Amino acid sequence: MVADVPAGSGPATTLPGVELLWSGRVPDLAEDAAAHRHLLDAEESVRLEAFRLAVDRDAYTVAHVALRRMLGERLGQAPEAVTMTRRPCTHCGGPHGRPVVPGNAVHFSLSHTSGLVLIALASVPVGVDVEAVPEPGMITEVAAQLHPRERTELAASPAEQHPAAFARCWTRKEALLKATGVGLNEDLSHTYVGAGAQPAAGADWLLADLPTDPGYAAAVAVHLRQAPASGVEQPRAPRAQNTQ
């Protein structure tokens, strides 16, 4: 039932193939999610119990309870009856790749951080990511691993804008790597997504920044059936690496 979908917000979008973009604030939804944790399957419950910090448990519970409710609504099933499997890992072939609904009746992606959850449902492969904007001292080491053009763009931005520029680059990159199923097995310097005001355009993948709460960055990557006209360097489909 529609009433079973948790309260939240849906960023307005006309992205091709995207059926739903939903964002929820963890503190507002944690109590209700905890009351519905029985909707989680055995694997989700085990992962939930592995979190030591309450803030992490809350974010995971909100994200996965919400996802089950939305998939149940979309598929016409009870949330607890929704079956999710995993594609083979692009690195080792093991059964721990991108989560999917059997038969790809709908594609989905979720992301959660300490304060926010972001979920997408789509008719095509999709990836989302939401992250808190980091403190300046936290980005130096990871930024050094980015694509050379992204490092140049970060260096060219005013120092006070580095954290926000890094966060938008990171969320674009992680959204794309989730959508392709490669995940963070890929060398971060391989695929260019851009750290500037606009994400890079691609022949196969569309990247878009999403509106979100202050202090956070969010992005979505969606598979395109036709290439958009653009002169911007195009993100390449990531390849699996030989090291984790």
Backbone bond lengths (Angstrom), bond angles and torsions (degrees), N, CA, C in turn:
res aa  C-N    CA-C-N  psi(-1)  N-CA   C-N-CA  omega(-1)  CA-C   N-CA-C  phi
1 M - - - 1.464 - - 1.519 109.49 -
2 V 1.315 116.13 148.57 1.458 120.44 178.81 1.519 110.63 -59.34
3 A 1.332 117.61 -36.29 1.462 121.29 -177.74 1.519 112.03 -62.87
4 D 1.355 117.66 -18.02 1.446 120.31 -178.34 1.519 112.55 -81.43
5 V 1.343 118.01 -11.77 1.458 121.51 178.18 1.525 108.71 -75.35
6 P 1.333 119.04 129.20 1.470 120.91 -175.93 1.515 112.38 -65.68
7 A 1.331 115.12 152.30 1.453 120.03 177.73 1.514 109.82 -65.45
8 G 1.301 116.15 142.60 1.455 121.96 179.03 1.506 108.49 -177.12
9 S 1.305 116.48 -157.30 1.453 120.08 179.48 1.508 109.20 -133.79
10 G 1.314 115.75 151.59 1.451 120.68 178.48 1.507 110.13 -119.86
11 P 1.342 119.35 108.93 1.456 120.11 177.28 1.522 111.14 -55.90
12 A 1.313 117.27 130.78 1.459 120.74 179.94 1.516 109.35 -61.64
13 T 1.329 116.76 132.91 1.452 119.46 -178.00 1.514 110.79 -152.68
14 T 1.320 115.77 148.08 1.452 122.59 171.33 1.527 108.85 -120.60
15 L 1.327 117.20 25.16 1.449 120.98 -179.01 1.522 110.04 -62.30
16 P 1.318 117.66 134.12 1.464 120.37 -176.69 1.518 111.80 -63.13
17 G 1.319 115.23 129.67 1.453 120.45 176.47 1.508 115.38 85.17
18 V 1.325 118.67 -12.98 1.468 121.37 -178.13 1.529 109.15 -85.14
19 E 1.316 115.96 120.87 1.454 121.28 -178.40 1.522 112.33 -91.12
20 L 1.334 116.24 -34.13 1.465 119.97 -175.69 1.511 110.06 -152.19
21 L 1.323 115.74 133.33 1.459 122.64 167.25 1.523 106.12 -122.09
22 W 1.324 116.09 122.99 1.467 121.21 -175.46 1.518 109.61 -129.45
23 S 1.324 115.56 135.29 1.454 121.06 177.11 1.524 109.00 -129.90
24 G 1.329 116.43 136.20 1.452 120.89 179.24 1.513 111.39 -135.68
25 R 1.324 116.70 145.74 1.464 121.69 177.55 1.519 109.13 -87.81
26 V 1.304 116.05 124.64 1.462 121.60 -174.54 1.530 112.61 -57.36
27 P 1.349 120.18 -47.77 1.475 118.43 -178.55 1.526 113.26 -58.97
28 D 1.331 117.08 -31.40 1.459 120.41 -178.60 1.528 112.56 -75.92
29 L 1.323 117.52 -23.50 1.461 121.39 -170.94 1.521 113.61 -115.00
30 A 1.337 117.59 -5.77 1.461 120.87 -172.80 1.528 112.69 -61.84
31 E 1.317 117.82 -43.17 1.468 120.02 -176.74 1.527 111.04 -64.95
32 D 1.322 116.67 -44.97 1.461 120.07 179.13 1.528 110.91 -64.82
33 A 1.353 116.53 -41.37 1.458 119.87 -179.96 1.522 111.16 -62.67
34 A 1.335 117.05 -42.22 1.459 120.69 179.28 1.524 111.43 -60.78
35 A 1.331 115.95 -35.80 1.465 120.49 179.09 1.523 112.03 -69.98
36 H 1.339 116.40 -16.70 1.465 120.64 -178.64 1.530 112.18 -115.87
37 R 1.310 117.20 21.74 1.461 119.19 -178.40 1.526 111.98 -67.63
38 H 1.331 117.22 -14.00 1.467 120.34 174.89 1.521 112.18 -65.06
39 L 1.330 117.36 -13.74 1.461 120.73 177.50 1.525 111.85 -73.66
40 L 1.331 117.23 -19.51 1.458 121.14 -177.74 1.521 110.92 -72.66
41 D 1.336 116.30 149.34 1.462 119.37 176.74 1.527 109.99 -84.84
42 A 1.322 116.30 -178.30 1.465 120.58 -174.56 1.520 112.07 -63.16
43 E 1.341 117.10 -42.55 1.462 120.14 -179.73 1.524 111.19 -63.85
44 E 1.325 116.62 -43.63 1.466 120.18 179.19 1.525 110.85 -63.61
45 S 1.323 116.72 -39.36 1.461 120.34 -179.28 1.518 111.19 -65.23
46 V 1.329 116.80 -39.52 1.465 120.46 177.88 1.523 110.40 -63.85
47 R 1.328 116.51 -44.62 1.462 120.10 179.58 1.523 110.65 -64.09
48 L 1.317 117.07 -38.66 1.461 120.71 178.80 1.521 110.95 -60.90
49 E 1.312 117.14 -44.28 1.460 120.85 -177.41 1.525 112.24 -68.32
50 A 1.336 117.24 -17.80 1.465 120.16 -178.81 1.525 112.64 -77.17
51 F 1.329 118.02 -16.52 1.462 120.39 179.39 1.525 109.64 -74.83
52 R 1.318 115.60 132.13 1.462 119.93 -178.91 1.526 112.29 -88.12
53 L 1.328 116.53 -33.09 1.454 120.61 -175.83 1.525 111.05 -94.10
54 A 1.332 115.23 137.63 1.461 120.06 -179.38 1.523 111.83 -60.01
55 V 1.330 117.29 -37.20 1.459 119.94 -178.32 1.525 110.70 -63.67
56 D 1.336 117.39 -35.56 1.463 120.85 177.89 1.527 111.34 -73.41
57 R 1.323 116.94 -39.60 1.465 120.38 176.91 1.518 110.82 -62.37
58 D 1.328 116.30 -42.04 1.460 120.11 179.96 1.527 111.12 -62.14
59 A 1.329 116.64 -46.17 1.465 120.27 -178.72 1.524 110.76 -62.20
60 Y 1.339 116.81 -43.06 1.465 120.57 -179.85 1.531 110.33 -64.29
61 T 1.332 116.66 -44.73 1.463 120.23 -178.11 1.519 111.11 -63.40
62 V 1.329 116.89 -47.18 1.463 120.43 178.79 1.522 110.27 -57.72
63 A 1.337 116.91 -46.49 1.464 121.16 -176.45 1.519 111.72 -62.88
64 H 1.318 117.10 -48.34 1.462 119.38 -172.03 1.521 112.95 -80.38
65 V 1.319 118.11 -32.04 1.459 119.82 173.02 1.524 109.57 -66.26
66 A 1.331 117.42 -44.57 1.466 120.64 178.58 1.524 111.31 -61.19
67 L 1.335 116.58 -43.98 1.458 119.72 -180.00 1.524 111.05 -60.66
68 R 1.320 117.19 -44.52 1.463 119.73 179.98 1.532 111.41 -62.97
69 R 1.296 116.93 -39.48 1.466 119.67 178.18 1.531 110.86 -63.92
70 M 1.331 115.79 -42.33 1.470 119.43 -178.22 1.518 111.97 -70.18
71 L 1.338 116.42 -40.75 1.461 118.90 177.18 1.527 110.55 -66.55
72 G 1.329 117.42 -39.31 1.451 119.86 176.68 1.518 111.98 -60.30
73 E 1.340 116.28 -43.57 1.464 121.07 177.18 1.517 110.46 -61.81
74 R 1.324 116.51 -44.91 1.470 121.11 -177.58 1.523 112.26 -67.28
75 L 1.336 117.49 -37.51 1.462 121.66 -174.96 1.527 113.47 -95.87
76 G 1.336 116.80 -4.69 1.461 119.43 -178.78 1.511 112.93 71.55
77 Q 1.329 116.96 34.70 1.454 122.28 -178.72 1.528 109.91 -125.87
78 A 1.317 115.72 161.46 1.461 119.16 170.28 1.526 108.35 -66.63
79 P 1.329 118.51 140.67 1.469 120.07 -177.06 1.518 113.85 -53.30
80 E 1.341 116.75 -40.06 1.458 119.78 -177.69 1.532 112.43 -73.80
81 A 1.339 116.59 -13.49 1.465 120.10 -179.51 1.524 112.50 -91.43
82 V 1.330 117.67 -8.71 1.467 120.85 -179.39 1.525 109.48 -66.33
83 T 1.325 115.39 129.00 1.459 121.10 178.62 1.515 109.63 -100.48
84 M 1.316 116.55 129.18 1.459 122.24 175.05 1.516 108.86 -122.91
85 T 1.316 115.79 133.25 1.453 121.45 176.67 1.523 108.16 -120.10
86 R 1.313 116.05 -176.56 1.460 120.17 179.68 1.525 110.52 -126.71
87 R 1.316 114.88 139.38 1.450 119.75 174.00 1.532 109.02 -71.56
88 P 1.337 117.06 158.47 1.463 118.46 176.58 1.527 111.46 -59.34
89 C 1.311 116.49 141.47 1.459 121.63 176.54 1.525 109.68 -59.84
90 T 1.327 117.04 132.83 1.465 120.48 -179.62 1.519 112.04 -71.13
91 H 1.339 116.29 -13.50 1.465 120.09 -179.76 1.529 112.01 -91.61
92 C 1.344 116.50 -51.26 1.466 119.55 -173.67 1.516 113.79 -118.03
93 G 1.340 117.76 -7.59 1.454 120.52 -179.13 1.513 114.13 82.02
94 G 1.317 117.97 1.17 1.460 121.85 -179.91 1.523 111.83 -71.41
95 P 1.338 117.48 165.98 1.469 121.92 -175.53 1.520 113.19 -82.82
96 H 1.315 117.39 49.05 1.460 120.29 -178.55 1.530 111.14 -138.65
97 G 1.337 115.28 35.81 1.465 120.00 177.42 1.520 111.59 -85.91
98 R 1.331 116.02 -152.86 1.462 121.37 -176.48 1.526 111.11 -64.52
99 P 1.349 118.78 132.47 1.469 120.58 178.23 1.525 111.49 -69.17
100 V 1.317 115.66 141.18 1.466 121.46 -178.53 1.519 109.54 -142.63
101 V 1.329 114.46 161.31 1.458 121.71 168.05 1.525 107.05 -88.91
102 P 1.326 119.04 130.52 1.463 120.18 -179.23 1.525 111.76 -51.46
103 G 1.330 115.88 131.45 1.449 120.82 -179.15 1.513 114.31 83.59
104 N 1.342 117.31 -3.26 1.465 122.37 179.96 1.524 112.13 53.78
105 A 1.348 115.83 41.90 1.460 118.99 175.98 1.520 111.14 -59.68
106 V 1.307 116.39 -29.35 1.457 123.03 173.64 1.526 107.00 -152.92
107 H 1.319 116.59 143.23 1.461 121.53 174.87 1.522 108.18 -95.49
108 F 1.335 116.37 150.17 1.459 118.85 -178.78 1.515 110.08 -149.28
109 S 1.318 114.50 161.19 1.457 121.72 174.24 1.515 107.84 -152.97
110 L 1.326 116.03 144.73 1.467 119.27 175.86 1.516 109.78 -136.77
111 S 1.317 114.58 154.46 1.457 122.08 176.23 1.515 107.57 -145.75
112 H 1.334 115.72 142.79 1.464 118.58 176.44 1.509 109.53 -143.52
113 T 1.318 114.33 144.84 1.444 122.92 173.38 1.521 106.87 -129.38
114 S 1.316 118.74 -173.23 1.456 120.53 -171.30 1.525 113.32 -60.27
115 G 1.323 117.87 -29.46 1.458 119.01 -175.81 1.515 116.22 -115.80
116 L 1.336 118.09 -17.87 1.461 121.15 -172.47 1.517 112.15 -135.46
117 V 1.333 114.42 153.84 1.460 123.08 173.39 1.519 107.75 -126.19
118 L 1.333 116.40 141.45 1.463 122.32 178.67 1.522 108.19 -133.08
119 I 1.335 116.53 130.05 1.466 122.40 -178.02 1.522 109.12 -133.03
120 A 1.320 116.37 140.60 1.465 122.09 174.53 1.518 109.45 -128.71
121 L 1.324 116.52 139.33 1.457 123.80 168.47 1.522 106.67 -118.29
122 A 1.333 116.76 140.99 1.459 119.85 -175.89 1.520 110.47 -154.01
123 S 1.327 115.27 163.00 1.459 121.44 175.95 1.518 110.98 -88.94
124 V 1.324 117.35 -3.81 1.458 123.97 179.70 1.522 108.04 -132.84
125 P 1.341 118.65 162.94 1.467 119.38 177.83 1.525 112.12 -53.54
126 V 1.320 116.61 137.84 1.462 122.26 -173.88 1.518 109.17 -145.37
127 G 1.323 116.02 151.67 1.454 121.45 174.74 1.516 109.79 -142.06
128 V 1.324 117.47 142.56 1.460 121.98 176.84 1.518 109.11 -132.08
129 D 1.322 115.02 155.99 1.457 120.16 173.51 1.517 109.10 -151.05
130 V 1.328 116.37 140.81 1.457 122.64 173.50 1.521 107.20 -133.50
131 E 1.323 115.93 136.09 1.457 121.87 -177.39 1.522 109.84 -141.90
132 A 1.329 115.90 148.97 1.457 120.02 169.82 1.522 108.82 -73.40
133 V 1.319 116.93 140.15 1.457 120.71 176.47 1.522 107.91 -64.97
134 P 1.339 118.51 124.39 1.467 120.54 -173.68 1.520 112.97 -77.31
135 E 1.320 115.64 163.32 1.455 121.18 171.45 1.532 108.93 -69.54
136 P 1.346 118.40 149.87 1.470 120.80 -176.17 1.525 113.87 -52.86
137 G 1.324 117.91 -38.88 1.449 120.15 -176.59 1.513 114.76 -71.86
138 M 1.334 117.37 -7.77 1.454 120.54 -175.54 1.522 113.71 -94.76
139 I 1.346 117.73 -7.58 1.462 118.84 -170.27 1.525 114.13 -101.47
140 T 1.323 118.37 -15.41 1.462 120.54 -170.59 1.518 112.73 -57.92
141 E 1.339 117.25 -50.23 1.465 120.40 -175.29 1.520 111.75 -65.36
142 V 1.333 117.39 -45.59 1.462 119.88 -178.23 1.525 110.96 -70.73
143 A 1.334 117.28 -38.41 1.467 120.19 -179.54 1.521 111.15 -59.66
144 A 1.324 117.62 -31.00 1.460 121.17 179.48 1.524 112.49 -66.60
145 Q 1.330 117.84 -14.38 1.459 122.00 -178.89 1.531 112.74 -95.52
146 L 1.326 117.61 -2.96 1.458 121.13 -175.94 1.527 111.58 -75.50
147 H 1.318 115.52 171.59 1.467 122.54 175.70 1.529 108.68 -56.50
148 P 1.343 118.73 143.45 1.469 120.51 -178.98 1.525 113.80 -53.25
149 R 1.313 118.12 -40.44 1.469 119.72 179.03 1.522 111.30 -66.44
150 E 1.320 116.90 -36.41 1.459 120.10 178.20 1.527 110.82 -66.44
151 R 1.326 116.50 -39.80 1.459 119.53 177.03 1.532 110.57 -62.99
152 T 1.325 116.40 -39.53 1.466 120.61 178.31 1.520 110.87 -63.98
153 E 1.320 116.60 -42.81 1.467 120.81 179.50 1.525 111.76 -64.80
154 L 1.318 116.60 -39.89 1.466 119.44 176.92 1.520 110.98 -63.96
155 A 1.334 116.30 -43.31 1.466 120.29 -178.81 1.517 111.52 -64.33
156 A 1.337 116.75 -30.64 1.461 120.65 -177.37 1.523 112.79 -81.10
157 S 1.328 117.59 -14.08 1.459 119.92 -178.96 1.521 110.25 -82.97
158 P 1.343 118.29 151.79 1.469 120.56 177.37 1.527 110.86 -56.27
159 A 1.302 116.96 145.12 1.463 121.85 -174.89 1.525 112.21 -54.62
160 E 1.334 116.70 -38.73 1.465 119.10 -177.45 1.530 112.13 -70.28
161 Q 1.345 116.90 -14.49 1.457 120.89 -179.85 1.537 112.84 -98.86
162 H 1.339 117.01 -3.74 1.466 120.45 -178.35 1.533 113.09 -56.25
163 P 1.338 119.55 -47.94 1.469 118.53 -178.46 1.527 112.99 -58.90
164 A 1.329 117.48 -44.18 1.466 120.20 -179.74 1.524 111.05 -66.96
165 A 1.343 117.43 -40.09 1.458 120.91 178.58 1.518 111.31 -64.93
166 F 1.329 116.33 -41.45 1.461 120.00 177.73 1.525 110.43 -63.72
167 A 1.335 117.19 -43.94 1.460 120.71 -177.41 1.519 111.43 -62.64
168 R 1.333 118.03 -41.72 1.462 118.38 179.90 1.526 111.15 -69.33
169 C 1.333 117.25 -35.38 1.462 120.25 176.10 1.526 110.03 -64.57
170 W 1.320 116.67 -45.86 1.456 120.56 -177.40 1.524 111.32 -63.35
171 T 1.339 117.68 -45.77 1.465 119.56 -178.31 1.526 110.73 -65.84
172 R 1.334 118.40 -37.55 1.462 120.03 175.59 1.523 110.68 -60.63
173 K 1.335 115.32 -45.73 1.461 120.21 -176.43 1.529 110.96 -65.92
174 E 1.321 116.89 -45.94 1.459 118.87 -178.19 1.527 110.88 -68.35
175 A 1.335 118.19 -37.46 1.463 119.90 176.61 1.524 110.82 -59.71
176 L 1.336 116.96 -43.74 1.462 120.96 -179.84 1.528 111.16 -66.20
177 L 1.326 117.14 -44.11 1.458 120.16 -178.63 1.530 111.48 -67.17
178 K 1.334 117.33 -32.14 1.464 120.03 173.61 1.523 110.50 -66.66
179 A 1.322 116.91 -44.85 1.460 121.09 -176.82 1.519 111.77 -62.81
180 T 1.326 117.02 -39.50 1.459 120.39 -179.62 1.513 112.49 -78.11
181 G 1.331 117.37 -15.90 1.456 121.10 -179.00 1.509 114.00 88.22
182 V 1.328 118.05 0.63 1.464 121.31 -179.95 1.523 111.11 -76.77
183 G 1.333 116.61 -40.46 1.455 120.41 -177.87 1.518 111.36 66.52
184 L 1.306 115.68 -161.74 1.461 119.99 -175.62 1.521 112.99 -81.75
185 N 1.355 117.17 14.94 1.461 119.62 169.52 1.524 110.81 -68.57
186 E 1.340 116.58 -20.80 1.464 119.40 -177.39 1.528 111.89 -79.24
187 D 1.316 115.21 146.06 1.459 122.30 169.39 1.527 107.43 -61.75
188 L 1.340 116.83 123.49 1.460 120.86 -175.02 1.515 113.22 -63.74
189 S 1.328 117.79 -17.12 1.462 120.20 -179.33 1.525 112.79 -85.13
190 H 1.322 117.44 -4.98 1.463 120.24 -173.05 1.530 113.02 -73.90
191 T 1.317 117.06 -47.87 1.468 121.45 -172.11 1.519 111.00 -107.07
192 Y 1.316 115.86 130.99 1.461 122.35 -179.92 1.521 110.18 -92.66
193 V 1.332 116.75 122.14 1.459 121.51 176.15 1.523 112.06 -117.71
194 G 1.338 117.02 -16.47 1.451 121.24 177.78 1.511 113.48 93.38
195 A 1.337 115.43 141.75 1.458 122.00 175.39 1.516 111.29 -114.50
196 G 1.333 116.60 2.31 1.457 120.97 -179.13 1.516 112.41 -83.35
197 A 1.322 115.41 -166.16 1.458 120.62 -175.21 1.519 112.59 -65.47
198 Q 1.341 117.61 -29.41 1.460 121.71 -179.16 1.523 109.83 -119.98
199 P 1.333 117.95 136.59 1.464 119.58 176.37 1.519 111.34 -70.09
200 A 1.324 115.88 158.66 1.457 120.44 176.47 1.525 109.83 -65.31
201 A 1.334 115.62 150.06 1.459 121.19 176.68 1.519 108.92 -98.21
202 G 1.331 117.29 154.64 1.455 120.19 -177.29 1.512 112.40 -139.62
203 A 1.323 116.01 159.20 1.457 121.46 179.30 1.525 110.96 -73.39
204 D 1.322 116.98 -33.82 1.459 121.16 -175.84 1.522 114.00 -108.75
205 W 1.336 116.39 -21.29 1.456 120.22 -174.27 1.518 110.70 -132.37
206 L 1.326 115.56 135.96 1.457 122.13 174.66 1.516 108.81 -104.03
207 L 1.327 116.33 126.41 1.457 122.39 175.94 1.516 109.35 -106.37
208 A 1.329 116.36 139.38 1.458 120.30 177.51 1.518 109.68 -145.67
209 D 1.332 116.21 137.50 1.459 120.75 171.10 1.522 108.24 -77.66
210 L 1.324 116.59 146.84 1.457 121.38 -178.71 1.524 110.95 -115.69
211 P 1.329 117.47 144.27 1.463 119.37 174.47 1.520 109.62 -66.27
212 T 1.324 116.19 141.34 1.460 120.65 -179.14 1.513 109.39 -154.37
213 D 1.318 117.25 -177.16 1.460 121.25 -177.49 1.530 111.20 -68.36
214 P 1.329 117.60 153.25 1.467 120.19 174.82 1.530 110.63 -56.45
215 G 1.336 114.99 140.88 1.447 119.84 -179.77 1.512 114.01 88.81
216 Y 1.336 116.77 3.05 1.465 121.53 179.07 1.527 109.17 -130.61
217 A 1.333 115.26 162.27 1.465 122.78 171.17 1.517 107.37 -130.80
218 A 1.335 116.73 148.65 1.458 121.18 -178.94 1.518 109.37 -146.82
219 A 1.329 115.64 149.39 1.462 120.79 -179.79 1.517 110.08 -150.25
220 V 1.333 115.20 159.92 1.456 122.41 176.64 1.515 108.47 -133.45
221 A 1.330 116.03 145.05 1.464 122.75 172.66 1.515 107.45 -124.51
222 V 1.325 116.63 130.31 1.460 120.72 -177.16 1.520 109.50 -132.60
223 H 1.319 116.26 139.50 1.454 121.07 -178.68 1.524 110.10 -71.68
224 L 1.313 116.04 136.57 1.458 122.28 179.82 1.526 109.80 -103.21
225 R 1.297 115.81 138.94 1.463 119.98 175.39 1.521 111.14 -86.60
226 Q 1.351 116.21 -21.02 1.451 121.36 175.79 1.511 108.70 -135.83
227 A 1.316 116.65 147.16 1.459 120.76 -176.98 1.519 110.79 -75.98
228 P 1.359 118.44 133.89 1.464 121.01 174.70 1.519 109.91 -77.29
229 A 1.302 116.80 153.84 1.463 121.04 175.63 1.513 108.30 -78.01
230 S 1.324 117.11 121.48 1.451 121.09 -179.83 1.503 109.90 -163.16
231 G 1.334 115.76 145.05 1.447 120.56 176.25 1.508 112.50 -97.88
232 V 1.333 117.24 5.16 1.456 121.47 -178.22 1.525 108.97 -81.41
233 E 1.327 116.68 144.94 1.458 120.11 177.12 1.513 109.94 -54.59
234 Q 1.328 116.82 135.15 1.448 121.91 -172.06 1.522 111.48 -94.60
235 P 1.343 116.50 136.79 1.455 118.99 175.02 1.526 109.46 -65.38
236 R 1.308 116.83 134.31 1.452 120.28 175.85 1.510 109.39 -88.37
237 A 1.345 116.12 151.13 1.460 119.17 174.04 1.522 107.76 -61.82
238 P 1.334 118.56 123.53 1.469 120.64 -176.62 1.508 112.18 -62.15
239 R 1.324 116.38 150.88 1.447 121.74 175.64 1.529 108.98 -109.53
240 A 1.306 115.46 151.97 1.462 119.40 177.86 1.503 110.04 -72.16
241 Q 1.326 116.25 145.96 1.447 122.26 179.52 1.520 110.29 -100.55
242 N 1.314 116.69 169.59 1.448 120.74 -178.82 1.520 113.75 -90.84
243 T 1.330 116.52 -0.65 1.454 120.83 177.17 1.487 109.48 -130.00
244 Q 1.318 117.59 149.82 1.459 121.85 177.91 1.508 109.55 -72.17
